[in-house]
Structures are given as structure tokens and as C-alpha cells.
Amino acid sequence: MNKKKKKEIRVYIPAGMDKLIRALSVLKNGEKDWSLSAIAEEAFGDWLAKADNQELIEKHRLDEAE
């Protein structure tokens, strides 16, 4: 991701998922920056990269809105 200013969003996830994410981020801490923001950014990036989402982005020219 580029150095543009980042936006804050609020998400709600199940309590069990929260505990797993926090535990894994501690275990993987030596590999790279696994802050909750970094984990969410990677997850959203993976979701946006899915073929069906990329088709919609291209079809509606959503990448031009950045």
C-alpha cells in the first residue's frame, strides 16, 4: 500500500475470532509487523484481489475513484 493517509474504520467480529487473531499476531510477531491494522489491511487486500471483485472494480471503474 502506498504512503497515502490511511482511513479509520470500525469492524465487528466474533469474540472467538478476535482471540485467535490476537494470539496469532503475538506468535508471528517476529516475521513482520502483525498489528491489528496490518492484519486487517492484508485481509482486505486479499478480498479485493479476488477475481470476482476485480471484475466489478474494472466494470465500474472503481479503481479510478482512489
C-alpha positions in Angstrom: 0.0 0.0 0.0 1.3 3.5 -0.8 2.0 6.2 1.8 -1.3 7.9 1.4 -3.1 8.9 4.6 -5.0 5.9 6.0 -8.7 5.9 6.9 -10.0 4.6 10.2 -12.9 2.1 10.0 -14.6 0.1 12.7 -15.5 -3.5 12.3 -17.2 -6.1 14.5 -16.0 -9.7 14.6 -16.9 -12.7 16.7 -15.2 -12.9 20.1 -13.5 -16.2 19.2 -12.1 -14.7 16.0 -10.7 -11.8 18.0 -8.9 -14.0 20.4 -7.4 -16.1 17.6 -6.2 -13.1 15.7 -4.6 -11.6 18.8 -2.9 -14.9 19.7 -1.6 -15.4 16.2 -0.3 -11.9 15.9 1.8 -12.5 19.1 3.2 -15.8 17.8 4.0 -14.3 14.4 5.4 -11.1 15.7 9.0 -11.9 14.6 8.0 -12.3 11.0 6.8 -8.8 10.2 4.5 -6.1 11.6 1.4 -8.0 12.6 -0.5 -5.2 14.3 -4.3 -5.5 14.0 -4.2 -2.8 11.4 -1.6 -4.7 9.3 -3.7 -7.9 9.6 -6.9 -6.1 8.5 -5.1 -4.4 5.6 -3.8 -7.7 4.4 -7.2 -9.4 4.7 -9.0 -6.5 2.9 -6.3 -6.6 0.2 -6.8 -10.3 -0.3 -10.5 -9.8 -0.6 -10.2 -7.0 -3.1 -7.8 -9.2 -5.2 -10.4 -11.9 -5.7 -11.2 -12.3 -9.4 -15.0 -11.6 -9.0 -14.2 -8.4 -7.1 -11.6 -7.3 -9.6 -14.2 -7.8 -12.4 -16.6 -5.5 -10.6 -13.8 -3.0 -9.9 -12.9 -2.9 -13.6 -16.5 -3.0 -14.8 -17.5 0.0 -12.7 -14.1 1.8 -12.9 -13.8 1.8 -9.1 -10.0 1.9 -9.3 -10.3 5.4 -10.7 -12.1 6.6 -7.5 -8.9 6.2 -5.4 
